[in-house]
Amino acid sequence: MVYFVIGHKWNRTVSTDDTPLSTQTRHEMHGRWPQAESVEDFRRNLAQVYGRIAAACQRAGRDPASVRLLPVSKTKPEDSIRLAYAAGCRLLGENKPQEAYRKWEATTNLSDLRWSVIGHLQTNKAKLVARFASEFQALDSLRVAEALERRLQGEGRSLDVFVQVNTSGEASKYGLPPDEVAAFLRALPSFPALRVRGLMTLALLSAEPARVRQCFVLLRNLRDQLRQEAPAGIAIDELSMGMSGDYEIAIEEGATVVRVGQAIFGARDTPDSHYWPTSGDTGNEL
């Protein structure tokens, strides 16, 4: 795939061999991925994912080194985390702060294992994230920014953050509406402990690749527009988008971080609604 720049926006044409883009989602595998039960399983799964990343990058005319794989270990036990670590994983993603914190405490002997919190955060859980996480990918509230800043200052730490954007327009999803992101970014220099790295989104869960792709295109175009006017010290170069069923399409549209769980660890027993609650849910389970 060839990209060219017009007015600071990337525009997609066709694949590098001039064939129309036809990458499909893999959502039909959701809940059906085989379990990784050994170091060899994890190595095989990681190799397959990296191979698909490389192929997507080739179609997009990109360097595979420009894409960071974030394996997501939510719901998986400590034994699985240790197997993933033995297979080479050094940064893992988790949705629930309490679950991530427990896993961090249980694996402190793995001194170079870092954690990225990728799920919705309530202000009363900011203290946990500030204590152990190296990255937070779901910032969409100034109240959460304030809570994190206060806790991080107390810990003497800083935190890489991504601003979450709702690109699907679904009321059930968290994230800022695209037209509110610019004002949100202008407020973030007030929180020096938060190192803004980019934007994050959850695409529409659809078997129609074109509808999924639209979410990724929207985020990329928004990034390209806003980084020209972002406040000093606010970097939004990174795009965290794409999961097990659609990360290849996300890479074709510019993803620099892909969050892959089931394709590496295997299917989860816990329903997704437990880890991706609706935006109307005000309970304390997160």
C-alpha positions as a LaTeX table, in Angstrom:
\begin{tabular}{lrrr}
\hline
Residue & $x$ (\AA) & $y$ (\AA) & $z$ (\AA) \\
\hline
Met1 & 0.00 & 0.00 & 0.00 \\
Val2 & 1.26 & 3.47 & $-0.85$ \\
Tyr3 & 0.69 & 6.54 & 1.30 \\
Phe4 & 1.19 & 10.12 & 0.28 \\
Val5 & 0.80 & 13.36 & 2.20 \\
Ile6 & $-1.70$ & 16.05 & 1.35 \\
Gly7 & $-2.27$ & 18.81 & 3.86 \\
His8 & $-0.68$ & 16.73 & 6.64 \\
Lys9 & $-3.16$ & 13.86 & 6.14 \\
Trp10 & $-2.29$ & 10.38 & 5.00 \\
Asn11 & $-4.29$ & 9.12 & 2.06 \\
Arg12 & $-4.45$ & 5.45 & 1.15 \\
Thr13 & $-4.41$ & 4.33 & $-2.48$ \\
Val14 & $-3.81$ & 0.65 & $-3.21$ \\
Ser15 & $-1.43$ & $-2.07$ & $-2.10$ \\
Thr16 & 2.18 & $-1.94$ & $-3.15$ \\
Asp17 & 1.45 & $-4.29$ & $-6.05$ \\
Asp18 & $-1.49$ & $-2.10$ & $-7.16$ \\
Thr19 & $-4.17$ & $-4.58$ & $-6.08$ \\
Pro20 & $-7.26$ & $-3.33$ & $-4.23$ \\
Leu21 & $-7.12$ & $-3.62$ & $-0.46$ \\
Ser22 & $-8.99$ & $-6.72$ & 0.71 \\
Thr23 & $-7.76$ & $-7.52$ & 4.23 \\
Gln24 & $-10.49$ & $-9.21$ & 6.26 \\
Thr25 & $-11.12$ & $-9.13$ & 9.99 \\
Arg26 & $-10.57$ & $-12.25$ & 12.09 \\
His27 & $-13.49$ & $-11.62$ & 14.42 \\
Glu28 & $-14.84$ & $-15.10$ & 13.65 \\
Met29 & $-12.02$ & $-16.40$ & 15.87 \\
His30 & $-13.23$ & $-14.39$ & 18.87 \\
Gly31 & $-13.66$ & $-16.79$ & 21.79 \\
Arg32 & $-12.18$ & $-19.64$ & 19.73 \\
Trp33 & $-8.44$ & $-19.00$ & 19.84 \\
Pro34 & $-6.58$ & $-22.06$ & 21.24 \\
Gln35 & $-5.11$ & $-21.75$ & 24.72 \\
Ala36 & $-1.38$ & $-21.15$ & 25.09 \\
Glu37 & $-0.26$ & $-23.65$ & 27.73 \\
Ser38 & 3.50 & $-23.77$ & 27.29 \\
Val39 & 6.42 & $-21.54$ & 26.45 \\
Glu40 & 6.46 & $-23.17$ & 23.02 \\
Asp41 & 2.80 & $-22.25$ & 22.51 \\
Phe42 & 3.52 & $-18.63$ & 23.35 \\
Arg43 & 6.56 & $-18.53$ & 21.09 \\
Arg44 & 4.56 & $-19.98$ & 18.21 \\
Asn45 & 1.67 & $-17.56$ & 18.73 \\
Leu46 & 3.99 & $-14.58$ & 19.03 \\
Ala47 & 5.81 & $-15.62$ & 15.86 \\
Gln48 & 2.50 & $-15.88$ & 14.00 \\
Val49 & 1.37 & $-12.45$ & 15.18 \\
Tyr50 & 4.72 & $-10.88$ & 14.31 \\
Gly51 & 4.50 & $-12.52$ & 10.90 \\
Arg52 & 1.09 & $-10.98$ & 10.29 \\
Ile53 & 2.39 & $-7.62$ & 11.51 \\
Ala54 & 5.24 & $-7.86$ & 9.02 \\
Ala55 & 2.88 & $-8.80$ & 6.18 \\
Ala56 & 0.54 & $-5.89$ & 6.99 \\
Cys57 & 3.51 & $-3.55$ & 7.08 \\
Gln58 & 4.68 & $-4.82$ & 3.71 \\
Arg59 & 1.25 & $-4.12$ & 2.22 \\
Ala60 & 1.40 & $-0.61$ & 3.72 \\
Gly61 & 4.97 & 0.12 & 2.71 \\
Arg62 & 5.95 & 0.42 & 6.37 \\
Asp63 & 8.84 & $-0.79$ & 8.51 \\
Pro64 & 7.66 & $-3.54$ & 10.92 \\
Ala65 & 9.85 & $-1.90$ & 13.56 \\
Ser66 & 7.40 & 1.02 & 13.54 \\
Val67 & 4.72 & $-1.18$ & 15.15 \\
Arg68 & 4.83 & $-2.17$ & 18.82 \\
Leu69 & 3.03 & $-5.32$ & 19.88 \\
Leu70 & 1.32 & $-5.08$ & 23.28 \\
Pro71 & 0.30 & $-8.58$ & 24.45 \\
Val72 & $-2.84$ & $-8.35$ & 26.60 \\
Ser73 & $-2.99$ & $-10.76$ & 29.54 \\
Lys74 & $-6.36$ & $-9.82$ & 31.07 \\
Thr75 & $-8.11$ & $-12.71$ & 32.89 \\
Lys76 & $-5.06$ & $-14.91$ & 32.50 \\
Pro77 & $-3.43$ & $-16.39$ & 35.63 \\
Glu78 & 0.06 & $-15.77$ & 36.93 \\
Asp79 & 1.30 & $-19.03$ & 35.42 \\
Ser80 & 0.36 & $-17.82$ & 31.94 \\
Ile81 & 2.10 & $-14.51$ & 32.55 \\
Arg82 & 5.29 & $-16.30$ & 33.55 \\
Leu83 & 5.11 & $-18.45$ & 30.42 \\
Ala84 & 4.63 & $-15.34$ & 28.28 \\
Tyr85 & 7.60 & $-13.73$ & 30.01 \\
Ala86 & 9.73 & $-16.81$ & 29.33 \\
Ala87 & 8.69 & $-16.51$ & 25.67 \\
Gly88 & 10.01 & $-12.95$ & 25.56 \\
Cys89 & 7.13 & $-10.65$ & 26.62 \\
Arg90 & 8.33 & $-7.68$ & 28.67 \\
Leu91 & 5.29 & $-5.37$ & 28.52 \\
Leu92 & 1.78 & $-6.67$ & 29.17 \\
Gly93 & $-1.60$ & $-4.96$ & 28.91 \\
Glu94 & $-4.41$ & $-5.23$ & 31.47 \\
Asn95 & $-7.88$ & $-3.72$ & 31.65 \\
Lys96 & $-8.70$ & $-3.76$ & 35.34 \\
Pro97 & $-6.35$ & $-1.81$ & 37.65 \\
Gln98 & $-6.93$ & $-4.15$ & 40.60 \\
Glu99 & $-6.18$ & $-7.25$ & 38.54 \\
Ala100 & $-3.11$ & $-5.62$ & 37.03 \\
Tyr101 & $-1.90$ & $-4.52$ & 40.46 \\
Arg102 & $-2.26$ & $-8.04$ & 41.89 \\
Lys103 & $-0.32$ & $-9.47$ & 38.96 \\
Trp104 & 2.37 & $-6.82$ & 39.35 \\
Glu105 & 2.76 & $-7.71$ & 43.04 \\
Ala106 & 2.92 & $-11.42$ & 42.20 \\
Thr107 & 5.64 & $-10.95$ & 39.59 \\
Thr108 & 7.94 & $-8.40$ & 41.19 \\
Asn109 & 10.79 & $-10.89$ & 40.82 \\
Leu110 & 10.48 & $-10.33$ & 37.06 \\
Ser111 & 12.20 & $-6.98$ & 37.40 \\
Asp112 & 12.01 & $-5.93$ & 33.74 \\
Leu113 & 8.32 & $-6.80$ & 33.25 \\
Arg114 & 6.25 & $-3.63$ & 32.73 \\
Trp115 & 2.51 & $-3.04$ & 32.69 \\
Ser116 & 0.17 & $-1.01$ & 30.52 \\
Val117 & $-3.36$ & $-0.31$ & 31.79 \\
Ile118 & $-5.65$ & $-0.14$ & 28.76 \\
Gly119 & $-9.13$ & $-0.12$ & 30.32 \\
His120 & $-11.44$ & 2.55 & 31.71 \\
Leu121 & $-10.20$ & 4.05 & 34.97 \\
Gln122 & $-12.27$ & 5.46 & 37.81 \\
Thr123 & $-10.66$ & 8.17 & 39.91 \\
Asn124 & $-10.61$ & 6.02 & 43.04 \\
Lys125 & $-8.33$ & 3.53 & 41.27 \\
Ala126 & $-5.81$ & 6.15 & 40.11 \\
Lys127 & $-3.63$ & 5.41 & 43.14 \\
Leu128 & $-3.06$ & 1.85 & 41.89 \\
Val129 & $-2.11$ & 2.88 & 38.37 \\
Ala130 & 0.21 & 5.60 & 39.68 \\
Arg131 & 2.01 & 3.07 & 41.83 \\
Phe132 & 3.00 & 0.45 & 39.27 \\
Ala133 & 1.99 & 1.14 & 35.65 \\
Ser134 & 4.39 & 2.40 & 33.02 \\
Glu135 & 1.60 & 3.29 & 30.60 \\
Phe136 & $-2.11$ & 4.18 & 30.65 \\
Gln137 & $-3.99$ & 4.05 & 27.35 \\
Ala138 & $-7.53$ & 5.14 & 28.23 \\
Leu139 & $-7.35$ & 8.77 & 29.34 \\
Asp140 & $-10.62$ & 10.52 & 28.48 \\
Ser141 & $-11.42$ & 12.66 & 31.52 \\
Leu142 & $-9.82$ & 15.66 & 33.20 \\
Arg143 & $-10.98$ & 14.26 & 36.53 \\
Val144 & $-8.92$ & 11.15 & 35.89 \\
Ala145 & $-5.99$ & 13.29 & 34.72 \\
Glu146 & $-6.18$ & 15.28 & 37.97 \\
Ala147 & $-6.35$ & 12.13 & 40.10 \\
Leu148 & $-3.42$ & 10.54 & 38.30 \\
Glu149 & $-1.35$ & 13.72 & 38.53 \\
Arg150 & $-1.90$ & 13.97 & 42.27 \\
Arg151 & $-1.05$ & 10.32 & 42.89 \\
Leu152 & 1.96 & 10.34 & 40.56 \\
Gln153 & 3.38 & 13.42 & 42.26 \\
Gly154 & 3.06 & 11.59 & 45.57 \\
Glu155 & 4.87 & 8.56 & 44.15 \\
Gly156 & 7.55 & 10.67 & 42.47 \\
Arg157 & 6.72 & 9.03 & 39.15 \\
Ser158 & 5.53 & 9.96 & 35.66 \\
Leu159 & 3.31 & 7.99 & 33.31 \\
Asp160 & 3.02 & 7.60 & 29.54 \\
Val161 & $-0.60$ & 8.15 & 28.51 \\
Phe162 & $-2.77$ & 7.82 & 25.42 \\
Val163 & $-5.99$ & 9.78 & 24.95 \\
Gln164 & $-8.90$ & 7.47 & 24.18 \\
Val165 & $-11.17$ & 8.52 & 21.31 \\
Asn166 & $-14.57$ & 7.04 & 20.49 \\
Thr167 & $-14.30$ & 6.62 & 16.72 \\
Ser168 & $-17.23$ & 4.23 & 16.29 \\
Gly169 & $-19.85$ & 6.61 & 17.65 \\
Glu170 & $-21.24$ & 3.86 & 19.87 \\
Ala171 & $-22.76$ & 5.14 & 23.11 \\
Ser172 & $-21.60$ & 1.94 & 24.81 \\
Lys173 & $-17.93$ & 2.81 & 24.38 \\
Tyr174 & $-15.74$ & 5.09 & 26.44 \\
Gly175 & $-13.53$ & 7.73 & 24.85 \\
Leu176 & $-13.84$ & 11.35 & 23.83 \\
Pro177 & $-15.87$ & 12.32 & 20.79 \\
Pro178 & $-13.41$ & 13.31 & 18.06 \\
Asp179 & $-14.53$ & 16.95 & 18.11 \\
Glu180 & $-13.64$ & 17.27 & 21.82 \\
Val181 & $-10.08$ & 15.98 & 21.59 \\
Ala182 & $-8.41$ & 19.28 & 20.63 \\
Ala183 & $-9.75$ & 21.11 & 23.71 \\
Phe184 & $-8.83$ & 18.14 & 25.90 \\
Leu185 & $-5.26$ & 18.18 & 24.65 \\
Arg186 & $-4.98$ & 21.91 & 25.36 \\
Ala187 & $-5.75$ & 21.20 & 29.03 \\
Leu188 & $-3.13$ & 18.47 & 29.49 \\
Pro189 & $-0.01$ & 20.64 & 29.96 \\
Ser190 & $-1.43$ & 21.34 & 33.45 \\
Phe191 & $-0.52$ & 17.74 & 34.35 \\
Pro192 & 3.27 & 17.47 & 33.98 \\
Ala193 & 3.45 & 13.92 & 35.36 \\
Leu194 & 1.42 & 12.71 & 32.38 \\
Arg195 & 3.56 & 12.19 & 29.28 \\
Val196 & 1.11 & 12.26 & 26.38 \\
Arg197 & 2.22 & 9.85 & 23.65 \\
Gly198 & $-0.72$ & 9.48 & 21.31 \\
Leu199 & $-4.32$ & 8.46 & 20.73 \\
Met200 & $-6.13$ & 5.15 & 21.33 \\
Thr201 & $-9.38$ & 3.73 & 20.01 \\
Leu202 & $-11.56$ & 0.62 & 19.99 \\
Ala203 & $-12.96$ & 0.01 & 16.52 \\
Leu204 & $-16.43$ & $-1.18$ & 15.73 \\
Leu205 & $-16.75$ & $-4.94$ & 16.27 \\
Ser206 & $-17.95$ & $-5.84$ & 12.79 \\
Ala207 & $-17.32$ & $-8.53$ & 10.21 \\
Glu208 & $-17.38$ & $-5.79$ & 7.56 \\
Pro209 & $-13.76$ & $-4.66$ & 7.10 \\
Ala210 & $-14.74$ & $-1.32$ & 5.57 \\
Arg211 & $-16.66$ & $-0.29$ & 8.69 \\
Val212 & $-13.78$ & $-1.31$ & 10.95 \\
Arg213 & $-11.28$ & 0.50 & 8.74 \\
Gln214 & $-13.28$ & 3.73 & 8.97 \\
Cys215 & $-12.59$ & 3.89 & 12.71 \\
Phe216 & $-8.85$ & 3.60 & 12.16 \\
Val217 & $-8.84$ & 6.14 & 9.34 \\
Leu218 & $-10.72$ & 8.59 & 11.54 \\
Leu219 & $-8.17$ & 8.28 & 14.35 \\
Arg220 & $-5.22$ & 8.63 & 11.99 \\
Asn221 & $-6.66$ & 11.71 & 10.31 \\
Leu222 & $-7.49$ & 13.23 & 13.69 \\
Arg223 & $-3.92$ & 12.64 & 14.86 \\
Asp224 & $-2.48$ & 14.16 & 11.70 \\
Gln225 & $-4.67$ & 17.22 & 12.10 \\
Leu226 & $-4.14$ & 17.77 & 15.83 \\
Arg227 & $-0.43$ & 17.18 & 16.12 \\
Gln228 & 0.17 & 20.31 & 14.06 \\
Glu229 & $-1.53$ & 22.36 & 16.76 \\
Ala230 & $-0.80$ & 20.35 & 19.90 \\
Pro231 & 0.52 & 22.34 & 22.89 \\
Ala232 & 4.23 & 22.27 & 23.62 \\
Gly233 & 5.21 & 19.06 & 25.36 \\
Ile234 & 2.15 & 17.17 & 24.11 \\
Ala235 & 3.13 & 14.48 & 21.61 \\
Ile236 & 0.42 & 12.54 & 19.80 \\
Asp237 & 2.60 & 10.66 & 17.33 \\
Glu238 & 1.44 & 7.22 & 18.47 \\
Leu239 & $-1.76$ & 5.45 & 17.40 \\
Ser240 & $-2.88$ & 2.53 & 19.58 \\
Met241 & $-5.52$ & 0.72 & 17.57 \\
Gly242 & $-6.27$ & $-2.83$ & 16.57 \\
Met243 & $-6.83$ & $-6.03$ & 18.55 \\
Ser244 & $-6.70$ & $-9.74$ & 17.76 \\
Gly245 & $-9.48$ & $-9.57$ & 15.16 \\
Asp246 & $-8.49$ & $-6.40$ & 13.33 \\
Tyr247 & $-4.89$ & $-5.40$ & 14.07 \\
Glu248 & $-3.78$ & $-6.07$ & 10.49 \\
Ile249 & $-6.26$ & $-3.51$ & 9.15 \\
Ala250 & $-5.17$ & $-1.10$ & 11.88 \\
Ile251 & $-1.54$ & $-1.43$ & 10.81 \\
Glu252 & $-2.49$ & $-0.74$ & 7.21 \\
Glu253 & $-4.05$ & 2.49 & 8.46 \\
Gly254 & $-1.08$ & 3.61 & 10.55 \\
Ala255 & $-1.25$ & 1.88 & 13.95 \\
Thr256 & 1.98 & 2.14 & 15.91 \\
Val257 & 0.70 & 0.01 & 18.83 \\
Val258 & $-1.55$ & $-3.05$ & 18.49 \\
Arg259 & $-3.16$ & $-4.64$ & 21.55 \\
Val260 & $-3.35$ & $-8.41$ & 21.01 \\
Gly261 & $-4.68$ & $-10.77$ & 23.66 \\
Gln262 & $-6.53$ & $-13.87$ & 22.49 \\
Ala263 & $-4.31$ & $-14.52$ & 19.46 \\
Ile264 & $-1.39$ & $-14.85$ & 21.90 \\
Phe265 & $-2.86$ & $-16.13$ & 25.18 \\
Gly266 & $-5.94$ & $-17.92$ & 23.87 \\
Ala267 & $-9.66$ & $-17.31$ & 24.29 \\
Arg268 & $-10.97$ & $-15.93$ & 27.57 \\
Asp269 & $-13.68$ & $-17.52$ & 29.68 \\
Thr270 & $-14.84$ & $-14.19$ & 31.09 \\
Pro271 & $-17.24$ & $-12.29$ & 28.79 \\
Asp272 & $-15.95$ & $-9.10$ & 27.24 \\
Ser273 & $-18.62$ & $-7.05$ & 29.00 \\
His274 & $-16.77$ & $-7.71$ & 32.26 \\
Tyr275 & $-13.67$ & $-6.01$ & 30.91 \\
Trp276 & $-15.18$ & $-3.47$ & 28.53 \\
Pro277 & $-18.22$ & $-2.20$ & 30.48 \\
Thr278 & $-20.58$ & 0.23 & 28.86 \\
Ser279 & $-19.97$ & 3.93 & 29.36 \\
Gly280 & $-23.19$ & 4.13 & 31.33 \\
Asp281 & $-21.90$ & 1.71 & 33.94 \\
Thr282 & $-21.10$ & 3.62 & 37.13 \\
Gly283 & $-20.32$ & 0.62 & 39.27 \\
Asn284 & $-17.06$ & 0.12 & 41.17 \\
Glu285 & $-15.93$ & $-3.10$ & 39.52 \\
Leu286 & $-13.13$ & $-1.29$ & 37.68 \\
\hline
\end{tabular}
